[in-house]
Amino acid sequence: MDIIIWLIVAISLTWFMSSVRSSLSTYTLSFAALMVIGTFLDIIGFVSWLLFAVIALPLNIDSVRQQFISMPLLALFKKIMPQMSTTEQEALDAGTTWFDADLFRGNPDWTKLHNFPKPRLSSEEKAFLNGPVEELCAMVNDWEVTHEHADLPTEVWQFLKDNKFFAMIIKKKHGGLEFSAYAQSRVLQKLTGVSSVLSSTVGVPNSLGPGELLQEYGTKEQQDYYLPRLVVGDEIPCFALTSPEAGSDAGAIPDTGVICHGEFEGKEVLGMRLNWDKRYITLAPIATVLGLAFKLQDPDHLLGDIVELGITCALIPTDIEGIAIGRRHFPLNVPFQNGPTQGKDVFVPLDYIIGGPEMAGQGWRMLVECLSVGRAITLPSNSAGGIKTVALATGAYSHIRRQFKLPIGKMEGVEEALARIGGNAYLMDAVTTMSTGAIDLGEKPSVISAITKYHLTEKMRACVIDAMDVHGGKGICMGPNNYLARSYQGAPIAVTVEGANILTRSLIIYGQGAIRCHPYVLAELQAANNPNNEQALSDFDHALFGHVGFAISNISRSLWCSLSGSRFVPTPFNDETRRYYQLLSRFSANLAMLSDIAMLALGSDLKRKERISARLGDVLSHLYLASACLKRYNDEGREADDLPLLKWAVEDSLYKIQVAIDELLHNFPNKWLAATLRLIIFPMGAWLSLPKDTLDHTVARILQTPSPTRTRLGQGQFLTRNNTNVFGRLEQTLEDIINAEPIFDKVCKALNEKFPFYQLDVVAEKGLAAEVISSAEAELLVKAEQGRKWAIAVDDFDSSDIENKKAT
Ligand SMILES: Cc1cc2nc3c(=O)[nH]c(=O)nc-3n(C[C@H](O)[C@H](O)[C@H](O)COP(=O)(O)OP(=O)(O)OC[C@H]3O[C@@H](n4cnc5c(N)ncnc54)[C@H](O)[C@@H]3O)c2cc1C
């Protein structure tokens, strides 16, 4: 009996100490104490002590451990370690980790999450949103932009320049607006609801491009010259990296700059002769200054010993001889300015390199550092803003449009699509807020920005498809009254740019996440690359044993969470959200365990096993997305009425985590290992399901019924009620219809007849004749009928317009 009790205590101790991540020495001492007790109880004898000594002593004596364990493992590690190119190394070195690291490490601190300050707008930022942004939204008619002008009208361009829309990121000392990332996101969200041409045009100069590169790396002369000119729109910038031969593999650009002497503006100077062929460059057709990425070479050693200096970024005025620029691409009927550019033997001084000649070869690092910020702002904000507006519009339309004598939004099939739109709109706003908040705290969150970019652009595409389905033919027939089709057409643009999504999911999210967020892998890689053998061994030994303890602790936590249903995981709140924190903690432990086992089992093959990597990235991503929702709910005061939206978003994320783990185990190359992992993670099988139909129903109702919750869902969007803003008019019509419904019912009841819910003006006349409604009520019916007819109408054209392609 004593033996059994002793064994249970020993196993529990091992389990507990690994769960709390005790150090090796603490664990050894605790186990030694247990052995002493065992000796007194006559359970532990000489052989057990000998075994203990054989295991514990080498592990605890540094020199022995390093010599006999760490050294051979370091040699093996060097052999299987994935080879990293310089561009990959620079991508890894760029940026910082934030709450993503907590989620990756298996034991997230939820109090820490909630203690991050809630992003807020300054009074200046609020005034900008309520002033120039509101005014700009009212100026733009997307049909005219996309169909008639294929560009923004001249007065809109001027308004953008006059109000410094291109200078949101530029510091005040250079005349810019110096807005927070959060404020930039709010501006873009509002603009994109009106026109994606508008939000792309504003987004690009404020994202990765000359403005940001100059501020971060430019020389004082470059900053003093260009930044004030960019602020007022005297210079229009673009940034050219992509070439026909190098898209996703941007590090492989064939464009070159060769250092040589030449004549520039009548003087003999040291410069570079540039040759490039770039495509897809946003704003290029109208740009006055081209941020150019190319590979710099110094074959005549004019700068030093190195011939291949590497990727370099320079600012090239577009009026220099030899530059071809001005032609346009036509991206999916969303005709923002975008086109190719070529340069043939263009000679410029070395001073044109951003940051001057000493920044030669530093281009890739500069780009990935800037991307780790910009990727979390522009495209995610455009996606979130678009879907927030679409959510309200689709909700309103679903209540206004009736078939089978019912609002279509009451049909369960439509509710399913509406719930996806509503839940994702809540999530997307939560994620942009949290990610831009991280940037405003000084982070350059490279993994988070990849997660945010990938998932928000994917969700935008999926939600627009849902919205199109709900609108039926109204979504399909193009014209000034179609507020959906351009978003539907343009959705793949956001998916493709700033790192096409398949690549982002397959390589970047987990590839960077595993190395950046893991507490030991980066240290192990750095140790293995350290030419100082002694230091390498010491660093590797330290990282390795930390790693082993970390791995054991995550296995223990995973097992414990599975067996206990994670019911004992502490949570910051004891309400309906409690279970969500517990399940996210459980999946976080699972991710940490799976990640280590995948790295151990697959080694350098993991880099090629993109679908394993993608699924691990999905787990990390959905942990992050759900955390952002929990933070939003808390930051907004834990409004009980918002709970259905939170529940939908978190339950959808939890389900997707389960699917990702399930698929990963199903496809794991080692079947026995996969079976063991499945037993640890899903001892009772996969048990989570998508949000229930009843929850879908509640979310669908929220979208169709004006309320503070619905208002929060569309917060910040352009919903001003006038007849030129379709979204404002839809909001008004929804309210009018809801107000008209009881009046309509009153007339039906009084006349004992069930009229169809159209020709409300005729119903009004009948009600007045029967003296069952007041004239004010009759007016409401008439107004509701006008709005209803407008809302369900689609555009038609003279056939010659279509034939002449004027109307498509
Ligand atoms: C409208 C528009 C605007 C743009 N604006 C700019 C700009 O201003 N400046 C600029 O420099 N560039 C710009 N780009 C370029 C954009 O960043 C690239 O299109 C993008 O990087 C993808 O390159 P690609 O189109 O050549 O696709 P490819 O590289 O040919 O990729 C095709 C597909 O293969 C996938 N893929 C590639 N490699 C892998 C891999 N290892 N694993 C998994 N999947 C992979 C990709 O995800 C993609 O789905 C723009 C592009 C467009 C369309």
The ligand as an SDF file (V2000), in Angstrom:
LIG
                    3D

 53 58  0  0  0  0  0  0  0  0999 V2000
   -3.5640   45.1050  -57.3280 C   0  0  0  0  0  0  0  0  0  0  0  0
   -2.1810   44.8330  -56.8490 C   0  0  0  0  0  0  0  0  0  0  0  0
   -1.4510   45.8220  -56.2000 C   0  0  0  0  0  0  0  0  0  0  0  0
   -0.1150   45.5960  -55.8350 C   0  0  0  0  0  0  0  0  0  0  0  0
    0.6320   46.6220  -55.3200 N   0  0  0  0  0  0  0  0  0  0  0  0
    1.9770   46.4390  -55.2180 C   0  0  0  0  0  0  0  0  0  0  0  0
    2.8460   47.5420  -54.9210 C   0  0  0  0  0  0  0  0  0  0  0  0
    2.3920   48.6730  -54.7210 O   0  0  0  0  0  0  0  0  0  0  0  0
    4.1820   47.3200  -54.8790 N   0  0  0  0  0  0  0  0  0  0  0  0
    4.7070   46.0780  -55.0820 C   0  0  0  0  0  0  0  0  0  0  0  0
    5.9190   45.9440  -55.0430 O   0  0  0  0  0  0  0  0  0  0  0  0
    3.9200   45.0130  -55.3400 N   0  0  0  0  0  0  0  0  0  0  0  0
    2.5810   45.1600  -55.4260 C   0  0  0  0  0  0  0  0  0  0  0  0
    1.7660   44.0890  -55.7310 N   0  0  0  0  0  0  0  0  0  0  0  0
    2.3650   42.7780  -55.8700 C   0  0  0  0  0  0  0  0  0  0  0  0
    1.8810   41.7670  -54.8490 C   0  0  0  0  0  0  0  0  0  0  0  0
    2.4990   41.9660  -53.6160 O   0  0  0  0  0  0  0  0  0  0  0  0
    2.1640   40.3940  -55.4570 C   0  0  0  0  0  0  0  0  0  0  0  0
    1.1440   40.2050  -56.4130 O   0  0  0  0  0  0  0  0  0  0  0  0
    2.1570   39.2870  -54.4770 C   0  0  0  0  0  0  0  0  0  0  0  0
    3.2790   39.3770  -53.6750 O   0  0  0  0  0  0  0  0  0  0  0  0
    2.1260   37.8970  -55.1420 C   0  0  0  0  0  0  0  0  0  0  0  0
    2.9700   37.7870  -56.2570 O   0  0  0  0  0  0  0  0  0  0  0  0
    2.3780   37.2000  -57.6470 P   0  0  0  0  0  0  0  0  0  0  0  0
    1.1200   37.9230  -57.9200 O   0  0  0  0  0  0  0  0  0  0  0  0
    3.4330   37.2630  -58.6540 O   0  0  0  0  0  0  0  0  0  0  0  0
    1.9920   35.7060  -57.3210 O   0  0  0  0  0  0  0  0  0  0  0  0
    2.9810   34.4150  -57.3470 P   0  0  0  0  0  0  0  0  0  0  0  0
    4.2100   34.7130  -56.5960 O   0  0  0  0  0  0  0  0  0  0  0  0
    3.1140   33.9560  -58.7480 O   0  0  0  0  0  0  0  0  0  0  0  0
    2.1320   33.4000  -56.5090 O   0  0  0  0  0  0  0  0  0  0  0  0
    1.0340   32.6530  -57.0460 C   0  0  0  0  0  0  0  0  0  0  0  0
    0.4270   31.8000  -55.9470 C   0  0  0  0  0  0  0  0  0  0  0  0
    1.4140   30.8920  -55.4300 O   0  0  0  0  0  0  0  0  0  0  0  0
    1.4440   30.9870  -54.0170 C   0  0  0  0  0  0  0  0  0  0  0  0
    2.8010   30.7120  -53.5380 N   0  0  0  0  0  0  0  0  0  0  0  0
    3.9530   31.2330  -53.9940 C   0  0  0  0  0  0  0  0  0  0  0  0
    4.9910   30.7280  -53.2950 N   0  0  0  0  0  0  0  0  0  0  0  0
    4.4690   29.8910  -52.3690 C   0  0  0  0  0  0  0  0  0  0  0  0
    5.0070   29.0560  -51.3400 C   0  0  0  0  0  0  0  0  0  0  0  0
    6.2990   28.9830  -51.1040 N   0  0  0  0  0  0  0  0  0  0  0  0
    4.1680   28.3270  -50.6060 N   0  0  0  0  0  0  0  0  0  0  0  0
    2.8300   28.3830  -50.8180 C   0  0  0  0  0  0  0  0  0  0  0  0
    2.2650   29.1270  -51.7660 N   0  0  0  0  0  0  0  0  0  0  0  0
    3.0730   29.8880  -52.5230 C   0  0  0  0  0  0  0  0  0  0  0  0
    0.9890   32.4080  -53.7030 C   0  0  0  0  0  0  0  0  0  0  0  0
    0.4660   32.4740  -52.3850 O   0  0  0  0  0  0  0  0  0  0  0  0
   -0.0600   32.6260  -54.7660 C   0  0  0  0  0  0  0  0  0  0  0  0
   -1.2630   32.1050  -54.3120 O   0  0  0  0  0  0  0  0  0  0  0  0
    0.4380   44.3120  -56.0570 C   0  0  0  0  0  0  0  0  0  0  0  0
   -0.3250   43.3110  -56.6700 C   0  0  0  0  0  0  0  0  0  0  0  0
   -1.6050   43.5580  -57.0760 C   0  0  0  0  0  0  0  0  0  0  0  0
   -2.3590   42.4650  -57.7640 C   0  0  0  0  0  0  0  0  0  0  0  0
  1  2  1  0
  2  3  1  0
  2 52  2  0
  3  4  2  0
  4  5  1  0
  4 50  1  0
  5  6  2  0
  6  7  1  0
  6 13  1  0
  7  8  2  0
  7  9  1  0
  9 10  1  0
 10 11  2  0
 10 12  1  0
 12 13  2  0
 13 14  1  0
 14 15  1  0
 14 50  1  0
 15 16  1  0
 16 17  1  0
 16 18  1  0
 18 19  1  0
 18 20  1  0
 20 21  1  0
 20 22  1  0
 22 23  1  0
 23 24  1  0
 24 25  2  0
 24 26  1  0
 24 27  1  0
 27 28  1  0
 28 29  2  0
 28 30  1  0
 28 31  1  0
 31 32  1  0
 32 33  1  0
 33 34  1  0
 33 48  1  0
 34 35  1  0
 35 36  1  0
 35 46  1  0
 36 37  1  0
 36 45  1  0
 37 38  2  0
 38 39  1  0
 39 40  1  0
 39 45  2  0
 40 41  1  0
 40 42  2  0
 42 43  1  0
 43 44  2  0
 44 45  1  0
 46 47  1  0
 46 48  1  0
 48 49  1  0
 50 51  2  0
 51 52  1  0
 52 53  1  0
M  END
$$$$
